[in-house]
Amino acid sequence: ELSVALYRHLLGLPEGEGSRDEPGAGQDLNLLCCDIDAELIERARSSSPFPASISFAQLDIMDSGAREPLLSSHLRRFGRAAFDIGFCMSVTMWIHLNHGDSGLVAFLAFLASLCRYLLVEPQPWKCYRAAARRLRRLGRNDFDHFRSLAIHGDMAARITEILTKDCAMDLVCCFGSTSWDRSLLLFKA
C-alpha cells in the first residue's frame, strides 16, 4: 500500500486514479519494492494497480549473493547504474537486531553506494526494547545481537552520523517525526 501510495503521489495521481489498464501510465517512473517476506510480496504483486511500473521482489537485502544479481538486473533494464532514490522504511532496527552493529553499518553503506538520494525512517531505541520484550514474552531468546549493540540511544542521530561521516552522504532534510515518533531523514550522495 505504501509503495502504491508513493507512486501515486510522485505522479500526482489522486487516490483511485490510474490503473493497470492505462497504457503508458508512469512510464518514466519505475519502482522496485523489496521485502524479505515472500507472502507480503506476493500479495502486493497481485493487488498492484501498476504492474508495469511497480516491481515487487522477495529479497533478503543482507544476502549479497541474492541482492547483487536482482538489483543489477533491475538497474540494467533501465540503463542505470544507481537508483535515483531509495526508501528505507521501518527496516533499520530489524537489520540491526539480526546482523549487529557491523550489519547496520554495512547495510547503510550499501544503500549509500546504490542511491543518489536515500530516505530513511529509523525506529527509535524504545522500539528495539519493545521488540526484545515481545520476544521474551513469547518465551524465546533475545535477538542474537541485542545485548551487544554499541550503536544505540538516539537512532536517528546515530544513523545520520553513519551516513554522513562513514558514507559521505549529506543530510538534506529532516521531515520531522511520524505519528509513531520516527524521524524521516533525506540524504544525498
Residue, then its C-alpha position, 0 to 999 in steps of 0.5 A: e500500500l505504501s509503495v502504491a501510495l508513493y507512486r501515486h503521489l510522485l505522479g500526482l495521481p489522486e487516490g483511485e486514479g490510474s490503473r493497470d489498464e492505462p497504457g503508458a501510465g508512469q512510464d518514466l517512473n519505475l519502482l522496485c519494492c523489496d521485502i524479505d517476506a515472500e507472502l507480503i510480496e506476493r500479495a502486493r504483486s497481485s493487488s498492484p494497480f501498476p504492474a508495469s511500473i511497480s516491481f515487487a521482489q522477495l529479497d533478503i537485502m543482507d544476502s549479497g549473493a541474492r541482492e547483487p544479481l536482482l538489483s543489477s538486473h533491475l538497474r540494467r533494464f533501465g540503463r542505470a547504474a544507481f537508483d535515483i532514490g531509495f526508501c528505507m522504511s521501518v527496516t533499520m532496527w530489524i537489520h540491526l537486531n539480526h546482523g549487529d552493529s557491523g550489519l547496520v553499518a554495512f547495510l547503510a553503506f550499501l544503500a549509500s553506494l546504490c542511491r543518489y538520494l536515500l530516505v530513511e525512517p529509523q525506529p527509535w531505541k524504545c522500539y528495539r526494547a519493545a521488540a526484545r520484550r515481545l520476544r521474551r514474552l513469547g518465551r524465546n531468546d533475545f535477538d542474537h545481537f541485542r545485548s551487544l549493540a554499541i550503536h544505540g540511544d538516539m537512532a536517528a542521530r546515530i544513523t545520520e552520523i553513519l551516513t554522513k561521516d562513514c558514507a559521505m552522504d549529506l543530510v538534506c532534510c529532516f521531515g520531522s517525526t511520524s505519528w509513531d515518533r520516527s524521524l524521516l531523514l533525506f540524504k544525498a550522495 
